[in-house]
C-alpha cells in the first residue's frame, strides 16, 4: 500500500472515529432507548466507536511494522 494513501486513510478513519463521539454527530445516538445489553444506546455508540478506534490503532501498528521491516 502506498505510504501517502495509508497515511490519508488512517487520518480520515481516526477523524471519523473522533467526530462520531462529539457534538453534533453524537446527537444521532443521544437516546436512552433502545437498550443494548442493558446500557443506553448512547453508551453503546461511544463504546463501539472507541472499539473501532482501537482496531484502527492495531491496523496502523501492523501497517507500520510491515513497512519498516
C-alpha contacts under 8 A as a table, 3 or more apart, distances in Angstrom:
res1	aa1	res2	aa2	distance
1	X	5	X	7.12
1	X	6	X	6.54
2	X	5	X	5.26
2	X	6	X	6.13
3	X	6	X	5.09
3	X	7	X	6.09
4	X	7	X	5.12
4	X	8	X	6.03
5	X	8	X	5.08
5	X	9	X	5.99
6	X	9	X	5.05
6	X	10	X	6.21
7	X	10	X	5.35
7	X	11	X	6.02
8	X	11	X	5.06
8	X	12	X	6.15
9	X	12	X	5.31
9	X	13	X	6.02
10	X	13	X	4.85
10	X	14	X	6.01
10	X	56	X	7.32
10	X	60	X	7.24
11	X	14	X	5.40
11	X	15	X	6.09
12	X	15	X	4.99
12	X	16	X	6.13
13	X	16	X	5.23
13	X	17	X	6.32
13	X	56	X	7.53
14	X	17	X	4.95
14	X	18	X	6.05
14	X	53	X	6.49
14	X	56	X	7.44
15	X	18	X	5.07
15	X	19	X	6.05
16	X	19	X	5.11
16	X	20	X	6.01
17	X	20	X	5.27
17	X	21	X	6.84
17	X	49	X	5.83
17	X	50	X	7.31
17	X	52	X	7.20
17	X	53	X	6.12
18	X	21	X	5.58
18	X	22	X	6.90
19	X	22	X	5.38
19	X	23	X	7.57
19	X	25	X	6.60
19	X	26	X	7.89
20	X	23	X	7.99
20	X	25	X	5.50
20	X	26	X	5.69
20	X	49	X	7.07
21	X	25	X	7.04
21	X	26	X	5.36
21	X	46	X	6.05
21	X	49	X	7.22
22	X	25	X	6.23
22	X	26	X	5.38
23	X	26	X	5.26
23	X	27	X	6.40
24	X	27	X	5.48
24	X	28	X	7.84
25	X	28	X	5.83
26	X	29	X	5.59
26	X	30	X	6.35
26	X	42	X	7.95
27	X	30	X	4.80
29	X	41	X	6.55
29	X	42	X	5.23
29	X	45	X	6.62
30	X	41	X	7.30
30	X	42	X	5.24
31	X	34	X	7.47
31	X	40	X	7.01
31	X	41	X	5.96
31	X	42	X	5.98
32	X	35	X	6.66
32	X	40	X	4.57
32	X	41	X	5.60
32	X	42	X	6.76
33	X	40	X	6.21
33	X	41	X	6.11
34	X	40	X	6.69
34	X	41	X	5.78
35	X	38	X	5.44
35	X	39	X	5.36
35	X	40	X	4.87
35	X	41	X	5.65
36	X	39	X	5.26
36	X	40	X	6.33
36	X	41	X	6.07
36	X	44	X	6.80
39	X	43	X	6.40
39	X	44	X	6.74
40	X	43	X	5.53
40	X	44	X	6.69
41	X	44	X	5.14
41	X	45	X	6.09
42	X	45	X	4.89
42	X	46	X	6.29
43	X	46	X	5.22
43	X	47	X	6.19
44	X	47	X	5.04
44	X	48	X	5.91
45	X	48	X	5.21
45	X	49	X	6.31
46	X	49	X	5.32
46	X	50	X	6.11
47	X	50	X	5.03
47	X	51	X	6.07
48	X	51	X	5.06
48	X	52	X	6.21
49	X	52	X	4.88
49	X	53	X	6.22
50	X	53	X	5.04
50	X	54	X	6.29
51	X	54	X	4.96
51	X	55	X	6.28
52	X	55	X	5.06
52	X	56	X	6.22
53	X	56	X	4.90
53	X	57	X	6.23
54	X	57	X	5.05
54	X	58	X	6.31
55	X	58	X	5.12
55	X	59	X	6.13
56	X	59	X	4.96
56	X	60	X	6.04
57	X	60	X	5.02
57	X	61	X	6.06
58	X	61	X	5.03
58	X	62	X	6.31
59	X	62	X	5.30
59	X	63	X	6.01
60	X	63	X	4.94
60	X	64	X	6.06
61	X	64	X	5.28
61	X	65	X	6.01
62	X	65	X	4.89
62	X	66	X	5.94
63	X	66	X	5.23
63	X	67	X	6.17
64	X	67	X	4.96
64	X	68	X	6.11
65	X	68	X	5.32
65	X	69	X	6.43
66	X	69	X	5.54
